[in-house]
Amino acid sequence: MALVASRMEMDVRWPATIAAGEADEQLTTRLVTAAVRRAQEGDRNALGFLYARYADNVYGYVRSIVHDTHEAEDVTQQVFAKLIQVIGKYEEREVPFFAWMLRVARNLAVDHLRRQRVIPVEEVRTSDEGSGDPSSERRMSDLREALAELPRDQCEVLVLRHIAGLSPTEIATRIGRSEGSVHGLHHRGRRALQAELRSRGASPATV
């Protein structure tokens, strides 16, 4: 009888626990919605609330992309600094706020990787001024300009593959696409890059 009574007590408490959890989630959603609206009106306290609510989540997401604790901290700060500028563009009916914020974070993290990876590689290839090789500098200039003409997603995949040295699987994880999609973007991007280089009178080349 005691066991039956215990089970009955659990049956009573379990729905109550679920209801309490749902209530907390709904309250949090309302608070976030209100904070976003106030932040869009310039309320810095509302931005502080959003920072306290999401900073740890954003940091964890960014760290999974940049793979460095200190760099992840820097990028996370950039995300919330950027948020001040772009939060006015957010519209609730299009996507949940947190998902939208993660898009901002991903873009900044990828831009950070580009700066960290692309600039040093270009400097290595073009900084040997003593060699006086203007043709090499011209090729790198053509390559940079040609990449800038590609669609953003194709350019992103090419940069992550050939400059950052990431595998297709790693790229798929970082940009939120399937590996097949990454292969398709890589194939189209290389063809587009070669065509762009040819249009500039430059020899097709890989990054």
C-alpha positions in Angstrom: 0.0 0.0 0.0 2.8 2.4 0.8 4.3 1.8 -2.7 1.0 2.5 -4.3 0.6 5.7 -2.3 4.1 6.8 -3.3 3.3 6.2 -7.0 0.1 8.1 -6.7 2.0 11.0 -5.1 4.5 11.0 -7.9 1.7 11.0 -10.4 0.2 14.1 -8.8 3.5 16.0 -8.6 4.7 15.2 -12.1 2.1 17.3 -13.9 2.5 20.0 -11.4 6.3 20.1 -12.2 5.6 20.2 -15.9 3.2 23.1 -15.4 5.6 25.0 -13.3 8.4 24.5 -15.9 6.1 25.7 -18.7 5.1 28.7 -16.6 8.7 29.7 -16.0 9.5 29.3 -19.7 6.5 31.5 -20.7 7.5 34.1 -18.2 11.1 34.2 -19.5 9.8 34.5 -23.1 7.6 37.5 -22.1 10.5 39.1 -20.2 12.8 38.7 -23.2 10.2 40.0 -25.6 9.7 43.1 -23.4 13.4 43.6 -23.1 13.9 43.4 -26.8 11.3 46.0 -27.4 12.8 48.4 -24.8 16.3 47.8 -26.2 15.0 48.7 -29.6 13.9 52.0 -28.1 17.4 52.6 -26.7 17.0 51.3 -23.1 20.5 50.3 -21.9 19.0 48.5 -18.9 17.1 46.2 -21.3 20.4 45.5 -23.1 21.9 44.6 -19.8 19.1 42.1 -19.1 19.7 40.5 -22.5 23.4 40.3 -21.9 22.8 38.6 -18.5 20.3 36.2 -20.1 22.3 35.2 -23.1 26.0 36.0 -22.7 27.0 32.5 -21.5 25.0 30.8 -24.4 26.6 33.1 -27.0 30.0 32.6 -25.5 29.7 28.8 -25.7 28.4 29.0 -29.3 31.2 31.3 -30.4 33.9 29.2 -28.6 32.7 26.1 -30.6 33.6 28.1 -33.8 36.8 29.8 -32.9 38.2 27.1 -30.5 39.9 29.6 -28.3 38.7 30.8 -24.9 40.2 34.3 -25.0 39.1 34.9 -28.6 35.6 33.6 -27.8 35.4 36.2 -25.0 36.4 39.0 -27.4 34.0 38.0 -30.0 31.2 37.6 -27.5 31.8 41.3 -26.4 31.7 42.2 -30.1 28.3 40.5 -30.5 26.7 42.6 -27.8 28.4 45.7 -29.0 27.0 44.9 -32.5 23.6 44.2 -30.9 23.3 47.9 -29.9 23.6 48.8 -33.6 21.4 46.1 -35.2 18.7 45.2 -32.7 16.4 47.7 -34.4 16.3 45.4 -37.4 15.0 42.4 -35.4 11.4 41.4 -36.1 9.8 38.8 -33.8 7.6 37.3 -36.4 10.5 36.1 -38.5 12.6 34.2 -36.0 13.0 33.8 -32.2 15.3 36.4 -30.8 17.9 33.9 -29.5 18.2 32.3 -32.9 18.6 35.7 -34.5 21.3 36.6 -32.0 23.2 33.4 -32.9 23.2 34.5 -36.5 24.8 37.7 -35.5 27.3 35.7 -33.4 28.1 33.3 -36.2 28.7 36.1 -38.7 31.1 37.9 -36.3 32.9 34.6 -35.4 33.4 33.7 -39.0 34.6 37.3 -39.8 37.0 36.9 -36.8 38.4 33.6 -38.3 38.8 35.3 -41.7 40.9 38.1 -40.1 42.9 35.7 -38.1 43.6 33.3 -41.0 43.5 35.4 -44.2 45.7 38.3 -43.3 48.7 36.3 -42.1 48.5 34.0 -45.2 48.4 37.0 -47.5 51.3 38.7 -45.6 53.4 35.6 -46.0 52.8 35.5 -49.7 53.2 39.2 -50.5 55.5 40.6 -47.8 58.8 39.6 -49.4 59.4 43.0 -50.8 63.0 42.3 -51.4 62.2 39.8 -54.1 60.5 42.7 -56.1 57.9 40.3 -57.5 55.0 42.6 -58.7 53.4 39.7 -60.5 52.9 37.8 -57.2 51.4 40.8 -55.6 49.1 41.3 -58.6 47.9 37.7 -58.4 47.0 38.1 -54.7 45.2 41.4 -55.4 43.2 39.7 -58.2 42.4 36.8 -55.9 41.1 39.1 -53.1 39.0 41.1 -55.5 37.6 38.0 -57.2 36.6 36.5 -53.9 34.9 39.7 -53.0 32.7 39.3 -56.1 31.4 35.9 -55.1 28.1 35.3 -53.3 28.7 35.5 -49.6 28.1 31.8 -48.9 30.4 30.6 -51.6 33.2 33.0 -50.5 32.7 31.8 -46.9 33.1 28.2 -47.8 36.2 28.8 -50.0 37.8 30.9 -47.3 37.1 28.3 -44.5 38.3 25.5 -46.7 41.4 26.9 -48.3 42.5 29.6 -45.9 41.3 28.4 -42.5 42.0 24.8 -43.6 38.8 23.4 -42.2 37.3 20.1 -43.5 33.9 20.0 -45.2 32.4 18.4 -42.1 33.8 21.2 -39.9 32.6 23.8 -42.3 29.1 22.3 -42.3 29.0 22.4 -38.5 30.1 26.0 -38.3 27.8 27.5 -41.0 24.8 25.3 -40.1 24.4 23.5 -43.4 24.6 19.9 -44.5 27.9 18.5 -45.7 26.4 18.0 -49.2 25.5 21.6 -49.3 29.0 22.6 -48.4 30.4 20.5 -51.2 28.0 22.1 -53.6 28.9 25.6 -52.5 32.6 24.7 -52.7 32.2 23.4 -56.3 30.2 26.4 -57.5 32.4 28.8 -55.7 35.6 27.4 -57.3 34.0 27.6 -60.7 32.8 31.1 -60.1 36.2 32.1 -58.8 38.0 30.7 -61.8 35.6 32.5 -64.1 36.1 35.8 -62.2 39.9 35.4 -62.4 39.7 34.7 -66.1 37.6 37.8 -66.6 40.4 39.8 -65.0 43.0 38.3 -67.2 44.4 36.3 -64.3 45.3 32.7 -64.4 42.8 30.5 -62.5 44.3 29.6 -59.2 43.3 28.0 -55.9 43.5 30.0 -52.6 
